Amino acid sequence: MRLFSITQVPLRRRTLARIFKPNQYYLLYGSLAPEVFCPEKIRVGTVGDGGKWVCNPWKVPRDSVMFSLGLNNYIGFEEEWQKMTNNSNVLYGFDAAEQNPDTKNTYSNIRGTSRQATIAVASDPSKHKYTIEDLARTSNISDIEILKIDIEGAELTCLIPFLTKYQVCQIYLELHGGAPEHVALLNRIAHLGYRLFSYEINGYSMSACEYSFIHDKCIDKYGGMPIANYLDFKV
């Protein structure tokens, strides 16, 4: 499988590099394939919107940190994750809106702390706006194992500055935008050492897709197997 996949890399790269129109999703999604095979890949959360494809959550280190950006009063993913892993992670959740009391209480019971924060390119505490790296810093967090993101487009400008300063093991990202915006962000993520192991197109809109990545340095830890890298093509 690996050798065959490597032969397809040049065509995948050429196809992605010639995506210039917002509606060229047929080229985008037709070019995608896992760069890492995860034998223990499962969908955590729900059968609908909110679920994420993850790589072997049973291997997550005890007491490691999960950052969830964009809760929207729905924490089904975190609840199921913690149930599966015997509450292994310490959770930090952020959302532009204050979460309701029931959400806060449930989140607290699964080792979670929630906070009102709009993800932005520059921090302005008076308006509850923060960069991702400032949220980590003000939470006294230096190591993040899992990064879960659904911030309705802010990922296009806010994710890369964070990833240049922090290395995480797995990223579960809902990406919004035209096909060229998807390609540009996927490419930049890949150049930082993250490899795609799953993707799921949003059933309501072609402009949104769930992507799951694992860092090169974490593949062995989670039992993954490298296949072929193609998203890190030269622009």
Protein Blocks (a to p, Z undefined) as FASTA:
>chain_A
ZZmmmmmmmmmmmmmmmccbfklmmmmmmmgccfbdcfkbccehiacehiacdehkllpc
ghiacddehjkopaklmmmmmmmnoomaccddddfbdcdfklmmmmmmnopacddddddf
bdcfknopacfklmmmmnopabdfbdcddeehplmmmmmmmmmmpccfbdcdddeddfkl
mmmmmmmmmmnopacfbdcddfkbmkbccdddddfklmmmnopacfbdcklpcZZ
